[in-house]
C-alpha cells in the first residue's frame, strides 16, 4: 500500500491517518448533474469552498466543465473564466486544491494560479495534457478510467472483465508517467464509476474495490450522488446522500484512500466513526 501522496504544496501521510482523504466537489458550472448552477458565480463557489473547509474537507476539486453522461464540451476560455477566479481566491485557504479538467492549457494556468493537483477523466490522453503535468515538479495527479467519451460512454458499455481491464489501463497510464520522470508518490488512480460502466460493472468494481490497491497507488472512489445509486434506491440526485455516504464507507472498507463527494460534512462525520472502529 502507498504510504504518502504528494499533492503540490501538501503531503498526505497514510501512515498517520486511517480514514480516506475527503475530496470535496466544487462545480463552477451551470450544468453538472447534481449541483449545476448552484455555484456558478465565483462568489458562490468561494462561499461553498469555505463551507466545505469548515466541515473538514481535506482537498477541494474545482471543475469548470460538466462531464456527466451526454455532456457537451466547453470552450477553453469559458472554462478558464469559471475556475481561475475561484483558484486565485482559495489558493491561500490552507487546503490543497485540485483542478478537474482534461484540457492542457487549463491545467497549466490552474497550476500557475496555485492548484496542487490535476484530476483528469481522460488520464492525460488529450493533446498536451501529459506535458502540462510534466512541467510541474510536484503536483499530484489523478488518472481516471473512462470508456469512450462523456457523450457516448453510457451507450452499452462492454467489458470481458471490468476489473482486469480497468486495472490494466490505469497501470499503463501510471507507468507512462513514471517512465517520464513523475514520482510514483504523486500519482493516484480512479476506476471511474459511471464513466462507461453499467450498474453491473459499477457494483462489481465496488465489490472488488480492494483489487485496485494491488497497483500500490492511492485509489479514489467517486460514487457521490451518481446514477448507479439512483437506480438502486429510486431516489433523485439530491436525495442520494445516505446512499452516497454508504458507498464512501464501503469503499473505505475496501482500501479507498480518497473519496470524492458532494456532501462533505456528512461524509467526514461518517468516516470519523469508521476510523474510530478501525483504529
TITORTOR-134943 format. One line per 2 residues: number of its first residue (from 1); their letters; for each residue x, y, z of N, C-alpha, C, O, CB. Coordinates in steps of 0.1 Angstrom, whole numbers, plus 5000, padded with zeros to 4 digits. Each point is the difference from the previous one (the first is absolute). Glycine has a CB too. Layout:
NUM = a = X:Y:Z:X:Y:Z:X:Y:Z:X:Y:Z:X:Y:Z | ...
This chain:
1 = xx = 5008:4988:5000:4992:5012:5000:5009:5012:5000:5011:5000:5006:4971:4988:5006 | 5013:5023:4981:5008:5013:5000:5000:5006:5014:4991:4999:5008:5003:5005:4968
3 = xx = 5017:5002:5028:5002:5006:5013:4997:5015:4999:4996:5006:5010:5020:4977:4997 | 4987:5024:4982:4998:5014:4998:4994:5003:4987:5001:4993:4990:5018:5012:5026
5 = xx = 4974:5007:4983:4996:5006:4987:5004:5014:5000:4995:5008:5008:4986:4976:4990 | 5029:5020:4993:5004:5013:4999:4990:5008:4991:4998:4996:4988:5027:4997:5014
7 = xx = 4970:5018:5003:4990:5008:4994:5004:5014:5000:4995:5008:5008:4987:4976:4998 | 5027:5020:4985:5005:5014:4999:5007:5004:5013:5010:4994:5004:4972:5011:4980
9 = xx = 5012:5005:5022:5006:5006:5013:4997:4991:5012:5005:5003:5011:4992:5020:4979 | 4995:4966:5008:4996:4992:5011:5004:4986:4998:5002:4995:4989:4978:5020:5014
11 = xx = 5022:4978:5009:5003:4986:5000:4991:4992:5009:4999:5003:5012:5025:5003:4983 | 4968:4985:4999:4992:4991:5008:5007:4988:5004:5006:4993:4992:4974:5015:4996
13 = xx = 5021:4990:5026:5008:4989:5005:4990:4989:5005:4994:5002:5010:5025:5013:4997 | 4980:4974:4986:4990:4990:5003:5005:4991:5012:4992:4992:5005:5001:5008:4971
15 = xx = 5019:5002:5029:5004:4993:5012:4995:5007:5012:5000:4995:5011:5020:4997:4977 | 4975:5021:5010:4995:5007:5012:4985:5003:4999:4995:5006:5009:5027:5005:4992
17 = xx = 4971:4983:4989:4986:5002:5000:4994:4987:4995:5005:4993:4991:4997:5032:5004 | 4987:4971:5011:4993:4988:4997:4989:5003:4989:4998:4992:4991:5006:4999:5032
19 = xx = 4989:5020:4979:4988:5002:4991:5005:5006:4987:5010:5006:4999:4975:4998:5021 | 5007:4994:4970:5004:5006:4986:5000:5015:5000:4993:5006:5008:4997:4973:4982
21 = xx = 5017:5026:5001:4999:5015:4996:4986:5002:4995:4995:4993:4991:5030:5009:5004 | 4969:5009:5010:4987:5004:4995:5002:5011:4990:5004:5012:5004:4984:4982:5018
23 = xx = 5010:5003:4966:5001:5010:4989:4986:5006:4997:4991:4993:4996:5029:4994:4994 | 4978:5026:5013:4987:5006:4998:4999:5005:4986:5009:5006:4994:4991:5001:5030
25 = xx = 4988:4991:4970:4997:5004:4986:4995:5014:5000:4991:5004:5007:5004:4972:4987 | 5012:5032:4998:4996:5014:4998:4998:5003:4985:5010:5002:4993:5002:5005:5028
27 = xx = 4976:4992:4975:4996:5002:4985:4996:5014:4997:4990:5005:5004:5003:4971:4995 | 5017:5032:4995:4997:5013:4996:4994:5000:4986:5005:5005:4990:5014:5004:5024
29 = xx = 4969:4984:4985:4994:4997:4987:4985:5002:5001:4994:5000:5010:5024:4983:4984 | 4976:5019:4994:4985:5001:5000:4993:4987:4998:4988:5000:5002:5015:5023:4989
31 = xx = 5004:4966:5006:4993:4988:4995:5006:4987:5006:4997:4990:4994:4998:5023:4986 | 5012:4987:5031:5005:4988:5006:4988:4992:5005:4989:5006:5003:5033:5004:5004
33 = xx = 4979:4977:4993:4988:4992:5002:4993:5002:5014:4988:4998:5001:5022:4985:4984 | 4997:5020:5025:4994:5002:5013:4998:5014:5005:4989:5004:5003:5022:4975:5002
35 = xx = 5000:5029:4994:4999:5014:5005:5003:5010:4990:5003:5012:5003:5004:4979:5019 | 4991:5006:4965:5002:5009:4989:4992:5013:5002:4988:5000:5003:5016:4981:4982
37 = xx = 5003:5031:5015:4994:5013:5001:5000:5005:5014:4998:5012:5002:4988:4982:4979 | 5015:4998:5029:5000:5005:5014:5012:5008:5004:4999:5010:5008:4988:4970:4997
39 = xx = 5024:5017:4989:5013:5007:5003:5006:5006:4987:5012:5000:4999:4992:4985:5021 | 4988:5020:4971:5005:5004:4987:5008:5013:5001:5010:5001:4993:4970:4988:4997
41 = xx = 5016:5020:5019:5008:5012:5002:5012:4998:5009:4999:4992:5009:4980:5022:4987 | 5032:4993:5001:5011:4998:5009:4997:5002:5015:5005:4993:5009:5010:5014:4972
43 = xx = 4977:5003:5022:4996:5003:5013:4993:4988:5007:5003:4996:5011:4994:5028:4983 | 4994:4970:4999:4993:4988:5005:5009:4988:5002:4999:4993:5009:4980:5016:4980
45 = xx = 5030:4989:5001:5009:4989:5001:5010:5002:5011:5003:4990:5007:4995:5007:4968 | 5006:5015:5027:5010:5002:5012:4993:4998:5013:5005:4994:5009:5007:5023:4977
47 = xx = 4975:4988:5015:4992:4998:5012:4998:4985:5003:5001:4995:5011:4988:5027:4986 | 5009:4970:4993:4998:4986:5001:5013:4993:5005:5000:4991:5008:4982:5009:4974
49 = xx = 5029:5004:5012:5013:4995:5004:5003:5003:5015:5005:4991:5007:5004:5012:4969 | 4988:5009:5028:5002:5004:5014:4991:4991:5009:5004:4996:5011:5002:5028:4982
51 = xx = 4982:4973:5002:4991:4991:5008:5006:4986:5001:4999:4994:5011:4981:5020:4981 | 5025:4981:4997:5006:4987:5001:5012:5000:5009:5003:4990:5007:4989:5005:4970
53 = xx = 5016:5015:5023:5012:5001:5009:4996:4999:5014:5006:4993:5008:5006:5021:4975 | 4977:4993:5021:4995:5000:5013:4995:4986:5004:5000:4997:5012:4993:5028:4986
55 = xx = 5002:4968:4992:4995:4986:5003:5011:4990:5000:4998:4988:5003:4981:5018:4986 | 5034:4998:5008:5011:4990:5002:5005:4994:4987:5006:4989:5000:4985:5007:5022
57 = xx = 5006:5010:4967:5005:4995:4987:5015:4999:5000:5007:5009:5006:4973:5000:4982 | 5026:4981:5005:5014:4999:4999:5006:5005:4987:5012:5004:5000:4986:4976:5014
59 = xx = 4994:5021:4976:5004:5004:4986:4988:5005:4993:4990:4993:5000:5029:4990:5000 | 4983:5028:4992:4988:5005:4993:5003:4999:4985:5010:5004:4995:4985:5012:5023
61 = xx = 4996:4977:4975:5001:4997:4986:4991:5010:4992:4988:4999:5000:5017:4977:5004 | 5002:5033:4989:4993:5011:4993:4998:4997:4985:5010:4996:4993:4999:5021:5023
63 = xx = 4979:4983:4979:4997:4997:4986:4992:5011:4993:4991:5006:5006:5009:4970:5000 | 5003:5026:4981:4993:5010:4992:4993:4995:4988:4996:5007:4992:5021:5009:5016
65 = xx = 4983:4970:4991:4993:4994:4989:4993:4987:5005:5007:4992:5006:5010:5018:4978 | 4970:4988:5013:4993:4988:5004:5005:4989:4992:5002:5001:4988:4978:5012:5019
67 = xx = 5022:4975:4999:5004:4988:4993:4989:4989:5003:5003:4988:4999:5022:5018:5002 | 4963:4998:5002:4989:4991:5002:4998:4993:4986:5004:5005:4990:4986:5009:5029
69 = xx = 5003:4974:4982:4997:4993:4987:4992:5009:4991:4990:5006:5003:5010:4972:5009 | 5005:5023:4975:4993:5008:4990:5005:5015:5000:4994:5008:4992:4987:4977:5010
71 = xx = 5028:5019:5007:5004:5014:5001:5007:5004:4987:5008:4993:4994:4994:5005:5031 | 4995:5015:4971:5007:5006:4989:5013:5007:5005:5000:5005:5011:4978:4998:4977
73 = xx = 5033:4997:5004:5012:5007:5004:4998:5015:5002:4991:5006:4994:5022:4976:4994 | 4996:5024:5020:4999:5014:5002:5013:5006:4994:5011:4994:5001:4976:5003:5021
75 = xx = 5012:5015:4973:5011:5007:4994:5010:5003:5011:4997:5003:5011:4989:5007:4971 | 5027:4990:5014:5011:5003:5009:4998:5012:5008:5001:5000:5013:5014:4988:4972
77 = xx = 4983:5023:5009:4999:5013:5007:4989:5000:5010:5001:5006:5011:5008:5006:4969 | 4980:4982:5016:4988:5000:5010:5004:4992:5012:4997:5004:5011:4987:4998:4970
79 = xx = 5023:4986:5017:5004:4993:5012:5010:5008:5008:4999:4999:5013:4998:4980:4974 | 5012:5027:5007:5010:5008:5008:4993:5012:5008:5003:5002:5011:5015:4992:4971
81 = xx = 4972:5012:5011:4993:5011:5007:4992:4995:5012:4998:5007:5010:5000:5004:4968 | 4998:4976:5022:4993:4994:5011:5009:4997:5011:4996:5002:5012:4987:4989:4972
83 = xx = 5029:5003:5014:5008:4994:5010:5011:5009:5006:5003:5000:5012:4992:4979:4977 | 5011:5030:5002:5012:5007:5005:4996:5010:5011:5008:5001:5010:5001:4997:4967
85 = xx = 4980:5009:5023:4997:5009:5011:4999:4993:5013:5003:5005:5011:4986:5011:4973 | 5005:4972:5015:4998:4992:5012:5013:4995:5006:5003:5000:5012:4975:4992:4979
87 = xx = 5031:5003:5000:5014:4996:5004:5007:5011:5007:5006:4999:5010:4994:4984:4971 | 5000:5029:5012:5007:5012:5005:4995:5003:5015:5008:5003:5008:4996:5006:4968
89 = xx = 4983:4990:5026:4995:5004:5013:5003:4989:5010:5001:5004:5012:4981:5009:4977 | 5020:4975:5007:5001:4989:5010:5014:4995:5002:5002:4992:5009:4975:5002:4985
91 = xx = 5033:5011:4998:5013:4993:5001:5007:5002:5013:5009:4992:5003:4993:5013:4973 | 4994:5004:5032:5005:5001:5014:4991:4995:5011:5002:5004:5011:5011:5016:4980
93 = xx = 4978:4972:5005:4990:4996:5010:5005:4989:5010:4993:4997:5010:4990:5008:4973 | 5028:4989:5014:5006:4990:5009:4996:4986:4997:5004:4991:5007:4996:5026:5010
95 = xx = 4992:4981:4972:4996:4987:4996:5005:4998:4985:4998:5010:4992:4981:4990:5024 | 5026:4989:4981:5004:4998:4986:4989:5001:4990:4988:4996:5003:5030:4989:5005
97 = xx = 4985:5020:4980:4990:5002:4990:5003:4991:4988:5012:4998:4996:4984:5026:5011 | 4994:4971:4987:5001:4991:4988:4993:5007:4988:4989:5006:5003:5013:4973:5012
99 = xx = 5003:5019:4973:4992:5005:4988:4995:4987:4993:5008:4992:4996:5006:5029:5002 | 4973:4979:5000:4993:4989:4993:4999:5004:4985:4990:5007:4997:4997:4986:5024
101 = xx = 5023:5003:4971:5000:5004:4986:5007:4990:4992:5009:4992:5005:4990:5032:5001 | 4999:4976:4981:5008:4992:4991:5007:5008:4990:5008:4995:4991:4976:4986:5011
103 = xx = 5015:5033:4998:5006:5009:4991:5014:5004:5005:5001:5004:5011:4976:5004:4982 | 5033:4990:4998:5014:5003:5004:5001:5015:5005:5007:5002:5010:5001:4980:4974
105 = xx = 4986:5027:5008:5002:5014:5004:4993:5004:5013:5006:5008:5008:4996:4997:4968 | 4987:4989:5027:4994:5002:5013:5008:4994:5011:5002:5007:5010:4976:4992:4979
107 = xx = 5028:4990:5009:5010:4994:5009:5011:5010:5003:5003:5003:5012:4991:4974:4981 | 5012:5028:4996:5012:5009:5002:4996:5013:5008:5007:5003:5009:5002:4988:4969
109 = xx = 4980:5015:5018:4996:5012:5006:4995:4998:5015:5003:5008:5008:4991:5001:4969 | 5000:4980:5025:4995:4997:5014:5012:4997:5009:5001:5005:5011:4978:4986:4979
111 = xx = 5031:5002:5004:5012:4997:5008:5008:5013:5003:5005:5002:5011:4996:4975:4979 | 5000:5031:5000:5006:5013:5002:4993:5009:5011:5006:5007:5007:5002:4992:4969
113 = xx = 4978:5000:5024:4992:5007:5009:5001:4995:5014:4996:5007:5009:4989:4999:4972 | 5019:4981:5021:5002:4995:5013:4994:4987:5004:5000:4996:5012:5001:5027:4993
115 = xx = 4993:4970:4985:4995:4987:5004:5011:4990:5002:5011:5001:4996:4968:5003:4991 | 5017:4985:5021:5010:4991:5004:4999:4986:4993:5009:4992:5001:4991:5019:5021
117 = xx = 4989:4987:4971:4997:4987:4994:4992:5002:4987:4992:5009:4999:5008:4980:5024 | 5003:5002:4968:4992:4999:4987:4992:4987:5001:5006:4989:5002:5012:5024:4985
119 = xx = 4969:4988:5011:4991:4989:5000:4994:4999:4986:4992:5008:4996:5003:4994:5029 | 5009:4987:4968:4997:5000:4985:4992:4987:4997:5005:4989:5001:5015:5025:4994
121 = xx = 4967:4988:5000:4992:4988:4996:5006:4993:4989:4997:4988:4997:4983:5024:5011 | 5029:4995:4984:5006:4993:4988:5014:4994:5003:5006:4995:4991:4981:5022:4995
123 = xx = 5017:4984:5027:5013:4995:5004:5011:5005:4991:5009:4992:4996:4979:4987:5012 | 5012:5034:4989:5010:5007:4993:5002:4995:4985:5011:5000:4995:5001:5003:5027
125 = xx = 4977:4993:4972:5001:4995:4986:4996:5010:4990:5003:4998:4988:4991:4980:5020 | 5002:5034:4996:4997:5011:4991:5013:5007:4996:5010:5000:5008:4966:5003:5002
127 = xx = 5024:5004:4979:5012:5007:4995:5006:5009:5010:4993:5009:5006:4997:4990:4971 | 5022:4999:5026:5008:5009:5009:4998:4998:5015:5007:5006:5008:4991:5010:4974
129 = xx = 4992:4976:5022:4998:4998:5014:5011:4994:5008:5004:5004:5011:4972:4994:4983 | 5030:4992:5000:5012:4993:5006:5011:5011:5003:5006:5000:5010:4988:4978:4979
131 = xx = 5009:5030:5000:5010:5010:5002:4997:5010:5010:5009:5005:5007:4997:4991:4969 | 4981:5008:5025:4996:5010:5010:5004:4995:5014:5004:5008:5009:4977:5000:4976
133 = xx = 5017:4979:5018:5003:4994:5013:5015:4999:5002:5005:5002:5010:4973:4986:4990 | 5029:5008:4989:5014:4998:5001:5007:5014:5002:5011:5000:5006:4988:4980:4979
135 = xx = 4995:5031:5012:5006:5013:5002:5000:5004:5015:5007:5008:5004:4986:4999:4973 | 4999:4986:5031:4999:5002:5014:5009:4990:5007:5000:4988:4997:4977:5022:5002
137 = xx = 5031:4994:5011:5009:4990:5007:4994:4994:5013:5006:4993:5007:5013:5020:4983 | 4968:4992:5013:4995:4994:5013:4985:4998:5000:4994:4996:5010:5025:5015:5001
139 = xx = 4973:4993:4979:4986:4999:5000:4996:4985:5001:5006:4991:4995:4991:5030:4992 | 4992:4977:5021:4994:4987:5000:4992:4998:4987:4997:5010:4993:5002:4990:5032
141 = xx = 4998:4987:4971:4992:4998:4988:4991:4988:5003:5005:4990:5006:5013:5019:4979 | 4969:4992:5011:4991:4989:5001:4997:4995:4986:4995:5008:4992:4995:5001:5030
143 = xx = 5013:4979:4975:4997:4994:4987:4987:4992:5001:4999:4990:5008:5026:5009:4986 | 4965:5004:4997:4988:4993:5001:4998:4991:4987:5004:5003:4989:4986:5016:5025
145 = xx = 5003:4970:4988:4996:4992:4989:4986:5004:4995:4991:5002:5007:5022:4979:5002 | 4986:5020:4977:4987:5003:4994:5000:4992:4987:5010:5000:4992:4988:5023:5019
147 = xx = 4991:4971:4986:4998:4993:4987:4993:5010:4991:4990:5006:5003:5008:4971:5007 | 5008:5026:4978:4996:5009:4990:5001:5014:5006:5010:5004:5005:4974:4979:4984
149 = xx = 5005:5026:5010:5000:5014:5004:4987:5003:5007:4991:4992:4999:5025:5014:4982 | 4983:5006:5025:4988:5003:5008:4987:5000:4991:4989:4996:5005:5025:5017:5010
151 = xx = 4987:4990:4972:4988:5000:4992:4995:4986:4997:4988:4998:4999:5020:5022:4991 | 5001:4970:5010:4996:4986:4995:5003:4990:5010:4997:4988:4998:5007:5019:4980
153 = xx = 5002:4996:5034:5005:4990:5009:4990:4990:5005:5003:4989:5004:5015:5027:5002 | 4969:4989:4995:4990:4992:5006:4991:4992:4990:4990:4995:5003:5010:5021:5016
155 = xx = 5005:4984:4968:4992:4993:4990:5006:4985:5000:5009:4997:4993:4987:5025:4993 | 4997:4970:5022:5003:4986:5000:5015:4997:5003:5007:4993:4991:4974:5003:4993
157 = xx = 5025:5008:5027:5014:4997:5003:5002:4985:5001:4991:4993:5006:5011:5029:5006 | 5009:4973:4983:5003:4986:5000:5014:4997:5005:5009:5007:4996:4974:4989:4985
159 = xx = 5018:4993:5027:5013:4995:5004:5000:4985:5001:4989:4994:5002:5015:5027:5011 | 5007:4973:4984:5001:4986:5003:5003:4997:5015:4994:4991:5006:5015:5005:4971
161 = xx = 4999:5013:5029:5003:5000:5014:5002:5014:5005:5012:5005:4998:4998:4971:5001 | 4980:5030:5007:5002:5015:5002:5011:5003:5010:5007:5010:4998:4968:4992:4998
163 = xx = 5027:4989:5014:5011:5003:5010:5013:4999:4993:5008:5009:5001:4978:4982:5018 | 5017:4998:4974:5012:4998:4993:5003:5011:4990:5012:5005:4999:4986:4970:5005
165 = xx = 4992:5029:4988:5002:5010:4989:5003:5014:5006:5008:5007:4995:4977:4979:4990 | 5007:5017:5025:5003:5013:5006:5013:5001:5007:5007:5010:4999:4969:4992:5005
167 = xx = 5028:4987:5003:5013:5000:5006:5012:5001:4990:5009:5007:5002:4981:4979:5016 | 5008:5007:4971:5010:5000:4990:5002:5014:4994:5011:5004:4998:4984:4972:4997
169 = xx = 4994:5031:5002:5001:5013:4995:5006:5010:5010:5009:5007:4996:4970:4988:4991 | 5017:5004:5025:5006:5009:5010:5015:4998:5003:5007:5009:5002:4970:4992:5008
171 = xx = 5026:4986:4990:5015:4997:5002:5008:5005:4988:5011:5006:5002:4982:4974:5011 | 5002:5019:4975:5007:5005:4988:5002:5015:5000:5010:5005:4997:4981:4976:4990
173 = xx = 4998:5026:5018:5001:5015:5000:5010:5004:5011:5008:5009:4998:4968:4993:4993 | 5023:4992:5021:5009:5003:5011:5014:4997:4996:5009:5008:5003:4973:4988:5013
175 = xx = 5021:4992:4978:5013:4996:4996:5006:5010:4990:5012:5003:5000:4982:4973:5004 | 4998:5030:4987:5005:5009:4990:5004:5013:5007:5010:5006:4996:4975:4984:4987
177 = xx = 5007:5015:5027:5004:5011:5007:5014:4998:5008:5009:5009:4999:4966:4997:5003 | 5026:4983:5004:5012:4997:5008:5012:4999:4990:5011:5004:5004:4975:4983:5013
179 = xx = 5012:5007:4972:5011:4999:4990:5004:5014:4995:5012:5001:4995:4979:4976:4998 | 5000:5033:5008:5004:5013:4996:5005:5009:5011:5001:5012:4999:4982:4986:4983
181 = xx = 5019:4995:5030:5007:5007:5011:4991:5005:5011:5004:5007:5009:5012:5000:4975 | 4971:4990:5016:4991:5004:5010:5001:4990:5012:4999:4988:4998:4985:5022:4985
183 = xx = 5019:4995:5029:5001:4991:5012:4987:4992:5002:4989:5006:4999:5028:5010:5011 | 4985:4972:4993:4988:4991:5002:4991:5006:5011:4988:4998:5000:5025:4982:4993
185 = xx = 4993:5026:5017:4991:5005:5011:4992:5013:4997:4994:5005:5009:5023:4984:5007 | 4984:5015:4971:4992:5011:4996:4987:4995:4993:4991:5008:4997:5029:5006:5001
187 = xx = 4979:4973:4999:4989:4995:4992:4990:4993:5008:5003:4991:5009:5013:5006:4972 | 4971:5006:5016:4989:4992:5005:4991:4995:4989:5001:5006:4989:4999:5008:5032
189 = xx = 4992:4976:4981:4992:4995:4989:4985:4999:5004:4997:4999:5012:5023:4987:4981 | 4972:5015:4997:4985:5000:5002:4994:4990:4989:5001:5003:4988:5000:5021:5021
191 = xx = 4993:4965:4996:4994:4991:4990:4988:5006:4992:4996:4993:4991:5012:4989:5024 | 4987:5029:4989:4990:5007:4992:4986:4994:5001:4994:4996:4990:5024:5010:4995
193 = xx = 4976:4994:5027:4986:4995:5001:4991:5009:4991:5001:5012:5001:5004:4980:5023 | 4987:5001:4968:4991:5008:4992:5005:5005:4987:4993:5006:4992:4996:5000:5028
195 = xx = 5024:4993:4977:5006:5005:4988:5002:4988:4991:5011:4994:4999:5001:5025:5013 | 4978:4978:4980:5000:4988:4991:4999:4987:5007:5007:4990:4997:5007:5024:4988
197 = xx = 4977:4986:5025:4997:4988:5008:4985:4998:5002:4993:5010:5003:5030:4992:5008 | 4972:4986:4988:4986:4997:5004:4999:4999:5015:5010:5000:5007:4986:4988:4971
199 = xx = 4992:5011:5027:4998:4998:5014:5007:4987:5004:5006:5000:5011:4972:5012:4988 | 5021:4978:4993:5007:4987:5004:5015:5002:5001:5007:4995:5009:4975:4992:4979
201 = xx = 5024:5021:5002:5014:5003:5001:5004:5007:5012:5010:4997:5007:4991:5003:4968 | 4991:5011:5028:5003:5008:5012:4999:4992:5013:5009:5001:5009:4982:5018:4979
203 = xx = 4999:4972:5013:4999:4992:5012:5011:4990:5001:5005:4997:5011:4971:5006:4988 | 5029:4992:4990:5011:4990:5000:5013:5008:5005:5008:4994:5007:4981:4992:4974
205 = xx = 5012:5026:5014:5012:5008:5004:5000:5003:5015:5010:4999:5007:4991:5011:4970 | 4987:4993:5028:4999:5003:5014:5003:4988:5009:5007:5000:5010:4977:5019:4985
207 = xx = 5010:4970:5001:5001:4987:5007:5015:4996:5001:5005:4995:5010:4972:4998:4982 | 5030:5009:4997:5014:4996:4999:5010:5012:5000:5011:4999:4994:4981:4981:4993
209 = xx = 5004:5031:5019:5008:5012:5000:5014:4998:5005:5009:5006:4996:4970:5007:5007 | 5022:4978:5007:5013:4997:5006:5010:4996:4989:5012:5002:5002:4977:4992:5020
211 = xx = 5007:5000:4967:5009:4995:4990:5008:5011:4994:5011:4998:4995:4973:4984:5000 | 5010:5030:5004:5007:5012:4994:5012:5004:5009:5010:5006:4994:4969:5002:4996
213 = xx = 5021:4988:5023:5012:5004:5008:5012:4992:4997:5011:5004:5004:4973:5001:5014 | 5015:4984:4974:5011:4992:4997:5010:5008:4991:5012:4996:4998:4974:4983:5003
215 = xx = 5009:5032:4993:5009:5009:4992:5009:5009:5008:5009:5007:4995:4974:4993:4987 | 5015:4999:5031:5008:5007:5010:5000:5015:4998:5011:5007:5001:5004:4973:5001
217 = xx = 4974:5026:4994:4997:5014:4999:4988:5003:5008:4991:4992:5001:5020:5009:4976 | 4988:5012:5028:4987:5004:5006:4988:4998:4991:5001:5005:4988:5012:5011:5027
219 = xx = 4977:4978:4989:4988:4998:4992:4989:5009:5004:4996:5001:5012:5011:4975:4984 | 4987:5031:4994:4989:5009:5003:4987:4994:4996:4999:4993:4990:5015:5027:5006
221 = xx = 4976:4982:5013:4986:4995:4997:4991:5012:4999:4999:5008:5009:5005:4970:5004 | 4990:5023:4975:4991:5011:4997:4986:4995:4996:4997:4997:4989:5022:5016:5004
223 = xx = 4972:4985:5017:4987:4995:4998:4989:5010:5004:4988:4997:4999:5020:4980:5004 | 4996:5034:5003:4991:5009:5006:4988:5004:4991:5002:5006:4989:5017:5003:5025
225 = xx = 4969:4988:4990:4987:5004:4994:4999:4995:4986:4991:5004:4993:5009:5016:5021 | 5008:4971:4981:5000:4995:4986:4988:4992:4997:4993:4995:5009:5031:5005:4991
227 = xx = 4973:4998:4987:4988:4993:4996:5000:4985:5004:4989:4995:5002:5010:5020:4979 | 5012:4979:5022:5000:4987:5005:4993:4999:5013:4993:4990:5003:5029:5006:4986
229 = xx = 4979:5014:5019:4993:5001:5013:4985:5003:4998:4992:4994:5007:5029:5013:5004 | 4976:5001:4979:4986:5002:4997:4993:4988:4995:4988:4998:5003:5018:5025:4991
231 = xx = 5001:4969:4998:4994:4988:4995:4997:4990:5011:4990:4993:4999:5022:5010:4979 | 4996:4997:5032:4998:4991:5011:4990:5004:5010:4993:4992:5006:5031:5001:4991
233 = xx = 4975:5020:5005:4991:5006:5010:4987:5006:4995:4991:5001:5007:5030:5003:5006 | 4979:4999:4974:4989:5007:4994:4999:5014:5004:4990:5007:4998:4998:4972:5003
235 = xx = 5023:5027:5005:5000:5014:5004:5006:5009:4990:5008:4997:4992:4993:4995:5032 | 4993:5021:4976:5006:5010:4992:5014:5004:5005:5004:4997:5011:4973:5011:4983
237 = xx = 5030:5000:4998:5014:5003:5003:5002:5006:5014:5009:4995:5008:4994:5010:4968 | 4989:5005:5029:5003:5006:5013:4995:4991:5011:5003:5004:5012:4995:5018:4977
239 = xx = 4995:4967:5008:4995:4991:5011:5009:4988:5001:4996:4990:5007:4981:5018:4990 | 5035:4992:4997:5009:4989:5000:5011:5001:5011:5010:4993:4999:4985:5004:4977
241 = xx = 5004:5012:5033:5010:5003:5010:5003:4987:5009:5011:4996:5001:4982:5028:4999 | 4996:4970:5005:5003:4988:5008:5008:4989:4992:5009:4994:5005:4970:5011:5009
243 = xx = 5016:4992:4974:5007:4990:4992:5014:5004:4996:5009:4992:5000:4969:5002:4991 | 5024:5019:5007:5014:5005:4997:5009:4998:5012:5011:4996:4998:4979:5021:4987
245 = xx = 5005:4985:5027:5008:4998:5012:5003:4985:5002:5012:4996:5003:4978:5025:5008 | 5000:4971:4987:5002:4986:5001:5011:4995:4990:5008:4992:5003:4968:5005:5004
247 = xx = 5023:5008:4980:5010:4996:4990:5014:5005:5004:5009:4992:4998:4973:5010:4985 | 5019:5009:5023:5013:5005:5004:5006:4991:5011:5012:4997:5000:4982:5027:4995
249 = xx = 4998:4972:5015:5004:4991:5010:5004:4986:4995:5010:4995:5004:4975:5018:5012 | 5007:4982:4974:5003:4987:4994:5013:5001:4993:5008:4990:5000:4968:5005:4998
251 = xx = 5027:5016:4995:5012:5002:4993:5012:5001:5010:5011:4994:4998:4977:5017:4983 | 5010:4996:5030:5010:5001:5010:5004:4986:5006:5011:4997:5002:4981:5026:5004
253 = xx = 4997:4969:4996:5002:4986:5005:5009:4992:4990:5007:4991:5004:4971:5010:5008 | 5021:5003:4976:5007:4992:4989:5013:5007:4995:5005:4997:4989:4973:4994:5005
255 = xx = 5027:5018:5014:5013:5006:4997:5001:5013:4993:5011:5005:4997:4995:4973:5002 | 4982:5029:4999:5001:5013:4994:5008:5010:5009:4998:5001:5012:4979:4995:4977
257 = xx = 5032:5011:5005:5008:5010:5007:4994:5014:4998:5004:5010:5007:5016:4976:4990 | 4972:5016:4993:4993:5013:4997:4986:4997:4996:4997:4991:4993:5025:5019:4999
259 = xx = 4969:4998:5014:4986:4999:4996:4995:5014:4995:5003:5010:5007:4992:4971:5010 | 5000:5020:4971:4996:5012:4994:4985:5002:5002:4992:4992:4995:5027:5007:4988
261 = xx = 4977:5012:5024:4986:5001:5005:4994:5014:4998:5008:5010:5000:4997:4971:5016 | 4982:5019:4983:4993:5013:5001:4997:5004:5015:5001:5012:5003:4989:4984:4974
263 = xx = 5007:4994:5031:4995:5003:5014:5011:4998:5010:5002:4989:5006:4975:5003:4987 | 5031:5018:5008:5012:4999:5008:4998:4998:5015:5006:4990:5005:5004:5025:4978
265 = xx = 4982:4993:5023:4998:4998:5014:4995:4987:5004:5004:4994:5010:4991:5030:4991 | 4995:4971:4992:4994:4987:5003:5010:4989:4998:5001:4990:5008:4977:5018:4985
267 = xx = 5030:4993:4997:5010:4990:4997:5011:5000:5010:5005:4989:5005:4990:5012:4971 | 5010:5011:5028:5010:5001:5010:4996:4994:5013:5007:4993:5007:5001:5028:4982
269 = xx = 4979:4982:5015:4995:4994:5013:4999:4985:4999:5004:4993:5010:4983:5028:4994 | 5009:4974:4985:4999:4985:4999:5013:4994:5000:5002:4989:5006:4978:5014:4981
271 = xx = 5030:5003:5007:5014:4994:5000:5007:5002:5013:5008:4992:5003:4993:5013:4973 | 4995:5004:5032:5005:5001:5014:4996:4988:5008:5008:4994:5007:4991:5031:4992
273 = xx = 4989:4971:4999:4995:4988:5007:5007:4988:4995:5005:4991:5007:4973:5020:4997 | 5023:4988:4982:5007:4989:4994:5014:4999:5005:5005:4989:5003:4981:5014:4976
275 = xx = 5021:5008:5022:5014:5000:5004:5001:4996:5015:5009:4992:5003:4996:5026:4981 | 4986:4986:5024:5000:4996:5014:4999:4985:5002:5006:4994:5009:4984:5028:4997
277 = xx = 5002:4972:4986:4997:4986:5001:5012:4992:4994:5003:4989:5004:4972:5015:4994 | 5032:5002:4992:5010:4993:4993:5014:5002:5005:5010:4994:4995:4976:5007:4985
279 = x = 5016:5009:5029:5013:5003:5005:5005:4989:5011:5011:5001:5005:4984:5024:4991
